[in-house]
Amino acid sequence: MQRIAVIGGGITGITSAYALAKRGYQVTVFEKHRYAAMETSFANGGQLSASNAEVWNHWPTVIKGLRWMLRNDAPLLVNPRPSWHKLSWFGEFIASIPRYSENTTETARLAIAAREHLFQWAKDEQINFDLKQKGILHIYRDKAGYDHAAKVSQLLSKGGLERRAVTPDEMRAIEPTLAGNYYGGFFTESDATGDIHKFTHGLAQAAERRGVTLKYGHSVQDIGADQQHAWVTANVDTNSEPVRETFDSVVVCAGVGSRALATKLGDRVNIYPVKGYSITVQLDDAASQQAAPTVSLLDDETKLVTSRLGNDRFRIAGTAEFNGFNRDIRDNRIRPLIRWVEECFPGVSTRRVVPWAGLRPMLPNMLPKVGRGKLPTVFYNTGHGHLGWTLSAITAELLADAVQAAEEASAPATI
């Protein structure tokens, strides 16, 4: 039985471990935190959204981003201080613009395939994660945004996704609590929402029941590999001596830390950390619970998404900040999210709001890196950007396919 190390206990690390364990591999997960899903997988927007598959490599998006650079509260914010990492990432981002349509369609195809696995896993393992299968409504305030969305719908349709245009009256019928004036919208009935932290925690427990070793509180200090083996050096705390373990293969699922680990393994994985923010509005009173939406929304103008998590929580998330590995929760980035709630859902009390920020691991072409590295003992499942949860189940299966194919290719021939 092959021994495989998985680096990272977020959504991609845990789904990878689970998929590998189901195929009979002996898996060990290294996670620096005491629990699974404590960084980018902790409090994201909650959407399982094939309808949000449009990649960002598009000239109108670039132009809009340049206009926003002088606004501290803009949906997209870029720290103008240059670094080679940032410059190389944006250079490759621009170079990927010609593949905008193809990559958007491919992302939609992956997202549709992912949901089948994720829902089945949750059913098999009886994971309660506040799942709501009530669709996602994209809202537009002007004709230009709506017309662009109509073109995106054609690309999503090529990937197999059905979403329909809706009038302002139909929007109000779908989500009666939404206030404001809108030009129109698009509704994707097959999309869903839920709590990513609850799901990842539940799947980690299921993986453990299937024999996965979860090494929480283990900080990876070094990593390496050759043609036959891979090794991981980790310690439990700063006072302990690092311990080196040898495995048959290693899978890097370390989010924004994947780039540095890949360099040690002889690969280039040009992930840049793109900070996103969220707030969780605590619906403490009956009036707020009635006034909060139950259908998930995506406001394309403000780049915000919403999820209703159970009866007493309302999650709003979004924005993109290119500011290196800075994890600060900035008030001028949180305030627009609160204002948005107060404008769109005036009956919801914002007296108790929990802010959060996380670093999305983004590759320049907006597609995740899944599969083998240069060495036959090294694999990756990382770089999912803003669609980590949406794509995680299918990329875990693709990763397991790659590991299995490599094992079969290296097996001695039989007569």
N, C-alpha and C positions, 0 to 999 in steps of 0.2 A: 504494500500500500504506500503510495507516494505521500511524503510529508511536505505540506505547503504552508509557507508563512504569508499571512496577509497583513500589510502595514496600513493601519487606519481602521477605526471603529465607527466611522460615520455610515451614512446610508449605503455608499458604494462598497465599503469594506464589509459590512455585515451581509448585504445581499450577495456579494461574491463568496463569502465564507459559507453561506447557506446553500448556494447553488453547487459549490464544490463538494460540500458534505453530502448532499443528496446523491452525488455521483460516486460516493465511496472514498473520497480523499480524506486524509488525516490533516486537519486544518488547525493552525494556531494563529489567532489574531493578536496583534500588538497595538494597544491603544494607550496613549499617554494619560488620558483622563480616567477617572474612577468609574465612569459609566460610558455606555455607547451614546453616540449622537449628541455630543456636548458642544460642538462648534457650529459649522454651517448647517448641520442637520438638526439644530435645536429648535429654532422658531422661525422657519421660513414662511412663505405665503400660504402653504398648505394645499396648493393646487396640483392635481394630477391632470395636466393640461396639454393635450395634443394640440389644442387650438392656439397655444402660445408658442408654436414651433418655429415661427419666423425668426431666422437668424438676423443678427444686427449688421451684417456686412452689406450695407446698402447706402448708396451716395446720399439720399435724403436724410438718413439717420446721421451720417457723418456731418452734413451741413447743419442739421439741427443741433448736434452736439457742440459744434464750434460756436453757435449763437448762444448756447447756454453757459459757456465757460466763465462768463463774468457774473453769473448769478449763483449765490451760495445755496439757494433753495431749489436749484434746477434739478429735474429728474436725473440728468447725467452731469457729473462733475469730474473734471480732470485736473489733478494737481499739475500745474505747468512746469514744475521742476523736472528737468530731464534726467533720465537714467538710461543706460544701455538696454536694460531689461524692458523698460516701457517703450523705448523707441523701436526696438526689434519687434515687440509684440504688435504695435500699431502698424509697422511696415508690413508684417505678414497679414494683419487684419485687412488692410487696403488691398493687398494682393489677392485676397480671397473674395473680393466683391464680384468678380465674374461668375462665381459659383453660388451666388446668392439664391437663385431659384432652385437649383439642384439640391443644395444643402437644406433649404427649407422643406422641400418635399421629403427628403430622406429623414429629417428629424421627425416629421409627422408620422412617417411609416414606422419608425422605431418606437415612438410614443404609443401608438395604437397596439403594437405587439407587446409592449411592456405591461400595459394595464391588465392583459389577460393573465400573465404570470403573477403579478402583484395581488390581484384579487383572489386568485386561487390559493396562493401562499397564505394569505390572511384567513381564508376559509379553512384550509387544512390545519393551520396552527391555532385557530380560534383567537386571533389578535383583534382586540377592540381598540380602534384608533380614531373614533369619531368620524367614521366614513359617512359622507353624504354624496349620493349619486343623483344629484339634481341638476347637473349641467353647469356650464359657465357662460355668462352673458358678457360680451364685449360691448362697451358703450362708447358712443362718438358724439361729440358736441357740434361738429361741423361737417360739411360735405366733403372737404378734402380728406379728412381722416377716414370717413366712411368709404369713399371711393378707393382709397388705398387698401382698406380692409377687404373690399370686394375682390381686388386683384390677388391679395394674399389667400383668400378663400379658394381661388382656382389652383394655387400651388398646393394647398393643403388637400384639396380634393384628389390631386394626382397621387398623393400619399395614402389615400383611402379614407380621409376624414370627411364626414358630413357635418356641415354647419350651415345654418340658414339665416338669411337676412330677416330682421324684424323691424317693424315700425315703432315709433314712440309709444303708441297705444299698446302694442304687443309687449313692449318692454315693461310697461307698468303692470300688465297682466302676469308676466313672468315673475317680476319682483315688485310688489306693490309699495314697499317701503322706500324705494329710491326716489329722492327729491331732485328737482332741477329740470332743465330743458335740454333735450337731446335731439340730434338730427336723425339718429337711427342706431341700430345695433346688429350684432350677429350672435346667434345662440347655438351652442354646441351641447346637445343633450347628453352625449356619451361621456363627457368629461366629469370629473369628480373632485372632491376635496377631503382632507383629513389631517390629522396631527402627525407630522413626520417623526417627531421625537417618540411618541407612543408606539408608532409602527416599528421603528428601528429597534427600540427597546424590546418589544414583543418578539421580533424576528431574531434578535440576539439570544433571547432565552430559548427559542425554538432551535436555533443552531447549536446551542450548548446541549440541548437534549439529544441532538443527533451526533454528538461526539466532538464538537468544535471546542478547542481550548481558548478561552477568552482571557488574555493577559492584560487586564486593566491596570492603569497606573504604571505601565512600562514605557518609558521614553527611549526611543531608538537613538542610539549614539552613533552607530556605524552600520553599514550594509555593504555587501559585496557578493560576487558570483563568478563562477567560471563555467566551463562547458558541462560539468556534471552536477554541481551543487550551488547552493546559495547560502549565505550566512547572515545572521542578524545579531548585532550586539546591542543590548538594552539594559537599563537599570531601573529599579523600582523607585528609588528616590536619589537625591543628590548625595546622600551619605553612603550609599551602597556601591559596591564594586560592580562594574558592568559585567554582564554574563553573555557569552557568545554561544549561539545555538546554530546548528547546521541543518539545512532542509534540502529537499530535492529541487524545490522551486520557490520563488518569491513573487508575490503579487503586490504591486504598489497601488494603493487606494488612499493616498495620504492628502487628498485635497490640494491646498495651496503649497503644501510641503513636498509635493511630488516632484517638482522641478529639481530641487536640490538632491533628492534621492536618486532620480534618474541620472543625474550627472555622475554620481558615484558608480552607477552601474553601466556607464558608457553610452547612455542614450540622451537625446535632447528632447525634452518635453516642455515646450515654452508656455507654461501656464502662468497667467498673471492673476493676482488677487483682486477681484472687483467687489468692493464692499456693498452690501445691501442692508437696508434697515427694515425693521418691522415694529409694530406696536400691537400689543394684545389688550384690547379693551375689555375690562371685566364688567359683565352685564349683571350687576348686583341687584337690580330692581326689576320688577315685572314690566314696567313701562319701557325700559331699555331693551329687555328681551323681546318685547313685541315690536319695537321700532327698528331692530337690527335685521338685516337681510338674512334669508336662509339660502338663497341662490348665490353662488360665487360670482364675483364681478371682476372684470379687467377694464380699467379706465386707460385707454390708449394715450390720451393726451398727457396725463400725469404719470403714466407708467406704474400704476398701482394696482395690486390685486387684493382680493379679499377672500376670506373663508370664515364660515360659521363653525366653530368647534364646540360641539355639544350645545347645551342650552345657555350657558353662562359665559362664553368667550367669543370675541369677535376679533379676528386677526386681519391686519392691513399691512401689506409689505410692498417693497419696491425700491426704486431709485438705484443708480449705479455710480459708484465713486471709485475712480482710479487714483489711489493714494497710497500705493505700496502695501505694506503689511500693517498699516495703522488700523487698530481695532476700536478706536475711541467712538463712543456714542455721542454724536454732536447734536446739541439742542436745535440748531438751525436746520438739521436734516429731519429731526423728529417732528418739529412743529407743523410742517406742511401735511404730514400724515394725519395729525390730530385735526387740523383745520378741514381737511377733506372729509373726515367723518362728520364733523359738525355741519358742513354744508350739504352733504349728500344724505345724511341720516340725522336730522336735527333732533329727533326724539331720543337719541342714544346719549346717555350720560358719559362724559369723558373725565369724570372725577377721578377714576382709578385706571391708569394706563401703564402698562409695563413695556418699556422700550428695549430694543435689542438690535445688535448689528452682527453680521457675519461676513466672512470673506468667501465669495464664490470662486472656485477654481476654473478659470476660463482659458481655453485655447483660442488662437486667433481666428480659426475657421468656424468656431462655435460648435464643433462636433467633438465628442469625447474620444479619448485615445483608449482603444480596447484591443488587447491581443499581445503578441510577443514583442519583446525588445530585440536588441541585436543578439543577445545570448539566448540559447534555447531554454535556459532556466529562469528567465526573467519575463514577467508579464505585467501589463498595466490595465487598470480600469479606473480612469480618472479624467478630470477636465470637463465635467458635465455642465459647468456654468450655472445658469439660472434654472436649468431643467434637471437637476440632479435626481430628485425623487421621481419625477415623471419618467425618466429613462432608465432608472436604476435596475429594475427587474430584468429588462431585456439585455442590458449590457452585462449583467452578471451571468446570464445564460450564454452570451457570446464569449465571455471570458472563459467560462467552463468548457465551452466547445474548443477554444484555442488550447487550453491546457490538455484536454483529452487528445486532441489531434497531435500535439507535440509528443505526448507519451506514446501514442501508437506509432508515430514515425520513428521513434528511438528504440522501439522494442525489437529484439532480434528476430530475424525471419525464421519462420517454421516451415519444415518440409512436409 
